[in-house]
Amino acid sequence: MSWKADLARYGRKGIKQALGAWIIYPGFAVCCYYRLYHRIHRRGYFQYWFSMLLWRHVVNAFGCYISPLAKIGEGLQLPHAIAVVIGEGVIVGRNVTIYQNVTLGKSHHTVPGYPIIEDEVSIYAGATILGPVTIGRGATIAAHAVVNKDVPPQTTAIGVPARIVAKAFPTPLSDSNVTSNANV
């Protein structure tokens, strides 16, 4: 089930920890609500209206607008679930992290197409991804970037409009790479 993969992204597993995560992590609660209202949205008249009530609750309680028609893979993580907007035609892959104030949607009502976010992507605070663009696997979208063109896999996009600044993730510093000035 998708909620189990979502829960694992918060470092938890099992039903007892899911209940705790529901309370502690608003982003996990938003993911669970989305999984439920997305699943029942097109199952019948009563289910449609119930899904709309759940969706409205998420919008009002958490400030997140995630359309029931968006397709989101398992392992979604919303560390700060505030002001996240995911439009109706957006496709989000597996193990994607989306921070606060992120918008994924159409660029204009007359321009067809929504973003496609591939697996393992990180989208930082305030980023905007508009129109029929594809964000490649493992890409990073920097804070407040405005993306209106495709972003290749394993790259970092920054700026307004976004430009590619790194072709691969830098290697983390290890203890052997760090020089100490303590004995100077």
N, C-alpha and C positions, 0 to 999 in steps of 0.2 A: 504494500500500500504506500501511496505517496507521502502520507503524513509521517510514516516511520522514517523515510529518508530525510524529510524536512527536520524531524526531531534529531536525527543523527548529526545534522549540521550545527545544532546547538550543543553538541557534546553529551547528549542524553539518549537513553533507550529504555524501552519498557513502558507499560501503561502507567505505573506509579510516577515515573519521572515525566511522563507526558502531561499528567495533571499539574505537576509542579511547574513545568515549562510553560503551560498555558497561562499560569498566573504570573510567573516571573518575566517571561519574554513576550511582549505584545506582538512582536513579529511572528512568532510561532502561532499565536492565536489567529492572526490575520491569515496565515497560510492555511490553517485548519478550516476557518470559515470559507475561504476561497475554494478549497477542495470540495467542501460540502455543497455550496451553492452552484459551483460549476457542474458538479455531477448531476444534480437534479433539475437544472435549469430548463432543459427541453424534454422532460419526461411526461408532461401533461399540464393541464390548466392549473390545478391546485399547486403542483410542484413549482411551476413557473412563478406564481405569485409568492409562494413561500421563499423561493430563492431570491426574489426581489426584496423581500423583507430582510433576509439575512444580509444581502448586499448593502441595503440602506443602513443597517445597523453598523456594518464595518465602516462605511463612509462617515457616519456620525460619531461613532465611538473612537475610531482610530485615525480618522482623517486620510484613509487610504482608498483610492478609487481603483479597484482592480475589477475590470469587466468580467462578467461570467462567461463571455465569449472568447476571452483570451485563452491561449493554450500554454500552460506552464508545466514544465517537466518537474520530476521529483528532485528533492534536495534544495528547494528554494530557501534562501536565508535573507531575512529582512532585519538586520541588527537594530535599526532605529526606524520602526514602521510609522513614520509620520510623513504625510504629504506625498506618498508614492502614487503615481498615476500610471496605470497600464491599460491602454486602449483595447477595444474589442477585437481587433485583428492581429494583435501582437502574438508572436510565438517566442517562448522563452525555453531554452534547453535545460539540461540537468545541471545541478550543483552551481547555480548562479547566485551571486550575492548582490543585493541591491540596497544601497543606503538611502537616507532620507532625502526628500525633495527631488526625486528622480521622476522624469516624465518620459514615457515610451508611447508614441502615438503617431497619428497622421501629421504631415506637415501643413496641409491645408485641406479644407473640405472638398475641393475640386480635384485634388491630386490623389489618385488611388494608391493604396499600399501602406503597409505597416512594417515596423522593424522586425527582423528575425535575429534573436540573440541565441548564439550557439552555446554549447556546454562550457562550463568552467569559467565563465566571464564574471568580472567584478566591475560594478558600476558605482562610482563614488558619489558623494553628496552633491545635489544640485545639477547633476548631468541631465542633458536633454538629448534624446535620440528620436529623430523625426523622419518620417517618410519611409519609402521602400528600401531600407538599407539592411545590410547583413553585418553583424558583429561576429568576427571569427572566433573559433574555439580558443579559450585561454587568453583572450584579449582583456585589457584593462582600460576603462574609460575614466579619466581623471575627473576630479571635482570641478563642477561648473563648466564642463566641456559641452559644446553643442555639436552633435554629430549629425551630418546630413549626407555623408558619403560612406561607402563600405569601409570597414576596418578589417585588415587582414588578421589571420590567426596569430596568436602569440606576440601581439604588439601592444603599444600603449598610445592612446590618443589623448591629446590635451588641447585646450584653447577654444577660442570662438572665432571662426569655425574651427572644428577640431582638425589637428594635423598629427601625423604619426611621428613619434619622437624616439621610439625604441623598437628594435626588431625582435628582441627577446628579453625575458626578465633578467635583470642583473643577478649575479650570484650573491647570496648573503655573505656578510662578513663573518669570518671564523676567527677564533682566538689567535691563530697563527698570522692572520692578516692585519691584526690591530697592533700598533706600536704603543707602548706605554711611556709616558713622560713622568712617571712617578719617581724615578731615580735621578732625574736631572737636577 
